[in-house]
């Protein structure tokens, strides 16, 4: 089964300037290492076979011929490897010299891609030797090498992956060739580079790589020339980076004297799902864009057993403390401003919230308090209703009452036991039978009370149900899944916990203590009677399993359209 992942590598072996045979041997050793690590796409730096800092040696036919001969030998020695290899070399075509990337697979050159933009400013003067390949479209024949040479080549290399190539400076221009390659179908973009080092340049370069991968909904594999290059004018670090849709997946060690590499598993299914979701991506393709040639298709794939990529166990929650704090503050701001806008639009000044002493209703109350502060309305405009039922425990009841009073909200207590018993009598249900009817009777009674109170007081019923409950169907139809404005509907359960915890850090100690006890209370709808010690007997995660597991799957399913097999 196709895993949807592809193991890729950006490598920068030690290079000898002008030492074509040595560079070819170093490349072969790197290919063998990559094969042992199950790499399926391997990218070398710009002009790796010759070295980037050859200067006027590039004008010597002996050098360019040696590179082609080395490439032919490399093809022979890599015929057994199930791997797409991109390697740089200078290439003479008629009376012009081009800075090219050769794309190899199983002993054959699939195509040559010349560099489009030739830098000739600052420390660069490539135009002294190289011509732009922007309009080049020809066939290269040398020995057993017979392959197209053009900037408009697309390489189908996997069931769900198409490779596109650009070289170094091509990324640094306002409209990189990789943009058009992506719009034409490439979702694996590679860059063979020789980017020198300067103070702060590395971060700028990584930001560009990440940004291009985000704009193009693609993976971006970047391999730069290393420390073996001449340091007469420039110093090179062998910067190797793999990015995916705006995130850096892997980086190699810079300034590694014997070479470096960055290996990552890219998620092609995720990238393709993102492109489908974003209609503007396809709309951006220009009618007058270059006509791209599709090279010979090959098929490399990575088995599930070979995928070594790790995933954040709580993807909705940042692992970095500072980032998590900022995310929580932002989410609370979005929730509260959304509620404030809804109140303003309807002309209503009051909110009704059912408070149970659990996490979700606590978050809804925190959001409502913030909304009133935004609108400069008193907390009394929040009508908090606690509705003790058959499963209500002293712990949750006391926490609910204490929270309401601490915020100065209006408090109303309406016990629902008698009403629920009357309803069960009316429909002929035995109250000793604690089934789904017994549970839902209470949930619907509570929602009826809240809806009617909202009507009576001219307010809006603020929903408390979270994303996880709604997605899993862990709610009562025509009851807690309904409201007039559900502030938690886009917040998963694992994130609800962190939002409440974060807010506790910014509130007075008396309120924070109550919130900490809410956080320590087991998640429960409290629709079944407590145990003999008066503690919660009905624990949601005993029935559903851990919310951490559900939210992991929900994230990848909702965000990227992943199926169970891919997520697993």
PyMOL commands that set and color helices and strands:
alter all, ss='L'
color gray80, all
select helices_A, chain A and resi 20-36+55-59+61-77+126-128+168-172+177-183+201-215+268-277+279-283+304-306+321-346+359-374+379-381+394-407+417-427+436-457+467-472+493-504+509-520+540-544+547-560+564-567
alter helices_A, ss='H'
color red, helices_A
select strands_A, chain A and resi 5-13+41-43+84-93+96-105+108-114+137-142+145-150+153-158+161-167+188-193+219-224+240-244+247-251+259-267+293-294+350-354+382-386+410-413+459-463+485-486
alter strands_A, ss='S'
color yellow, strands_A
deselect
rebuild
show_as cartoon
